[in-house]
């Protein structure tokens, strides 16, 4: 029973650290560009899209498909970078141990 109590305390500490990390990651951002910088997406550590910048030169009504592709590429890359950032921070917190379903 003594070991169980210690394990519960460790779990509570880890949970508190994770909550603090989630809060901090919500304030950290990453960006990605597509089309040589014509489209830029910025997301936070909660994988929320915060900003999308589109160069007016690429916003042609004659080539909407290209603009859509650039937006998708920029947003998806920014989301990938955000997930990598979260995974790195989680790894620091868990000592490299993978905890499925947490993030």
C-alpha positions in Angstrom: 0.0 0.0 0.0 2.9 2.3 0.7 4.1 2.1 -2.9 0.6 2.8 -4.2 0.4 6.0 -2.2 3.8 7.1 -3.6 2.7 6.2 -7.1 -0.5 8.3 -6.7 1.5 11.3 -5.6 3.8 11.0 -8.6 0.8 10.7 -10.9 -0.7 13.9 -9.4 2.5 15.8 -9.8 2.8 14.7 -13.4 -0.8 15.7 -14.0 -0.2 19.2 -12.5 3.0 19.6 -14.7 1.1 18.5 -17.8 -1.7 21.1 -17.1 0.9 23.8 -16.7 2.7 22.7 -19.9 -0.6 22.7 -21.8 -1.2 26.3 -20.7 2.3 27.3 -21.7 2.0 25.6 -25.1 -1.2 27.5 -25.8 0.9 30.6 -25.8 3.7 29.3 -28.0 3.3 29.5 -31.8 4.9 28.0 -34.8 4.5 29.1 -38.5 4.9 27.5 -41.8 5.0 28.9 -45.3 4.0 27.6 -48.7 4.6 28.9 -52.2 7.9 30.5 -51.3 6.2 32.5 -48.6 3.1 33.5 -50.5 1.0 31.9 -47.8 1.9 31.7 -44.1 -0.1 29.9 -41.4 0.5 30.3 -37.6 -0.8 27.9 -35.1 -0.3 27.5 -31.3 0.6 24.4 -29.2 -3.1 23.6 -28.9 -3.2 23.1 -32.7 -5.4 26.2 -33.2 -5.0 28.2 -36.3 -4.2 31.8 -35.1 -3.3 33.6 -38.3 -3.3 33.1 -42.0 -1.4 35.5 -44.2 -1.9 35.5 -48.0 0.2 37.6 -50.3 -2.3 39.6 -52.6 -0.3 38.4 -55.7 -1.4 34.8 -55.2 -5.1 35.8 -54.6 -6.1 35.6 -58.2 -9.7 34.7 -59.0 -8.3 32.9 -62.1 -6.4 30.3 -60.0 -8.4 29.6 -56.9 -7.2 25.9 -56.9 -3.6 26.9 -56.5 -4.5 29.3 -53.6 -6.4 26.5 -51.9 -3.5 24.1 -52.3 -1.1 26.7 -50.8 -3.4 27.3 -47.8 -3.7 23.6 -47.1 0.0 23.1 -47.4 0.9 25.9 -45.1 -1.8 25.0 -42.5 -0.9 21.3 -42.5 2.9 22.0 -42.1 2.2 24.5 -39.3 0.1 21.8 -37.5 2.8 19.2 -38.0 5.3 21.6 -36.5 3.0 22.3 -33.6 2.6 18.6 -32.9 6.4 18.1 -33.0 6.8 21.0 -30.5 4.2 19.4 -28.2 5.9 16.0 -28.5 9.3 17.4 -27.6 7.9 19.1 -24.5 6.0 16.0 -23.5 9.2 14.0 -23.9 11.0 16.4 -21.5 8.1 15.9 -19.0 7.9 12.1 -19.3 11.6 11.4 -19.6 11.1 10.1 -23.2 8.4 7.6 -22.1 5.5 7.5 -24.6 2.1 7.9 -22.9 -0.5 7.2 -25.6 -3.6 9.3 -25.7 -2.2 12.3 -23.7 -1.5 14.5 -26.7 
